[in-house]
Amino acid sequence: MNNRLANWFRFASPQNFYRLAGRLWPLFAVLGTVLAAIGLWMSFFVAPTDAQQGEGYRIIFIHVPVSWMSMFIYLVMAAWAGLGLVFNTRLSGMLASALAPTGALFAFLSLWTGALWGKPMWGAWWVWDARLTSELILLFLYLGFMALQAAIDDPRRADKAGAVLALVGVINVPIIYFSVKWWNTLHQGASVSMTRSPSMATTMLWGMLIMSIAAWMYAIAVALLRVRGIILERERHADWVRHAVE
Amino acid sequence: MTAIGWRGVFMAVVRREVALAMKQKGDVLTPLFFFVIVASLFPLGVGPEANLLLRMAPGVLWVGALLAAMLSLQRLFAADHADGSLEQMALSGTPLTLLVLAKVLSHFLLSGLPLVLIAPVLGIQFGLDARSLGVLTLSLLLGTPTLSLIGGIGAALTIGVRGGGVLLSLLTLPLYIPVLIFGAGAVEADAAGLGISAHLSLMGALLLLSCVFAPFAITTALRISLE
């Protein structure tokens, strides 16, 4: 038991994790690519045309996975940041910073694809729907996190300050979500229901799930790659980095 | 420390903040004038039509108050950080959380409360009736302490950071959204005859929640910034 624990903490050292991440990221990248290929094939050729929305609905195979991932990554980021704050491990903060750009990208893509979907379905690029609004606020939270870390020169302080902000954000996300939801139901009229047709074809569901896992694998691969960069940058004065780069 | 006790320290910090603000009245008055100017710009921008202004009034006044409260946040820790008294507070035997709470309370007294008091005057300009003015004042009274508490986290995180002011707004404004929604919503709900108890209860809940969590977050953030 003790041995296994020691083994796990071995990877808390940036030097060891650098090597582990180097071995792991191609694996996740390949998995992500293969799953994305299968998922895209299913979503374009296998899934049936929707009875109400026609072919335009097919954007949900991108839209729903990126929306899920944008929320999930925020939680994972906050968890790493919190771990870093509690255990004072350097790597946790680096992982949180590595996840933030991917999460922000997914949140942005979610809004973008949502707009592309909304235009033919609702006739508007943007409506002040509760989900859209809270996704927008999630993007703001990501941007705030990244801006704060970018503004602080000392990386350790940047990690910790970012961690406090991420944790405050996590407490706030449900509050923001419900407040926006209630605000939306109060302002009736402009709201357009986002509820999809209740019965979804199984192939649609499978396509969406596979695409979600593909997005997940992509996020892990990119975060690992990015954390390698961050490790090199921060440990550039260490001997092992000089050997690793050579 | 036991000579005056924690309550004495708390009151001393509040008195010190108020005394400092009274020496530099501009610090208190500038955000207030900002609020007045922002609220006056909206009718100039959208036109003087009475119905439209009446409809917009709760939102405009709340957003204005929110921005004004945010402007004064930088003042919360910046001066004490610059002259080193913040470090002395962190080193003193008194829990930093208590001192932080005293500073946040003084921030509310010096920047939140004046906004609450001037809002009805601006509300009259927008044609709100007496009842709505009362609800607006009540919602601001419940909301501005929450703004000070949440904003304190952002202020503590951005001490001595490049571009602190703009960064502070980027961090704080998204977290202000629930307060804005329920605050402005209370006035609108009252105008629509829906009753205000739900909105005000939720704002009270937000206040209690931030009273419990924000001081600890601010303390942690301060210790990180002072390292």
Interface residues (C-beta under 8 A of the other chain):
Chain A: L85 I137 F140 L141 L143 G144 A147 L148 A151 I152 D153 R156 R157 K160 A161 V164 L165 L167 V168 G169 I171 N172 I175 I176 S179 V180 W182 W183 L186
Chain B: I153 L157 T158 V161 R162 G163 G164 L167 L170 L171 L173 P174 L175 I177 P178 I181 F182 G185 E188 A189 L202 L206 L209 F213 A217 T220 A221 I224 S225 E227
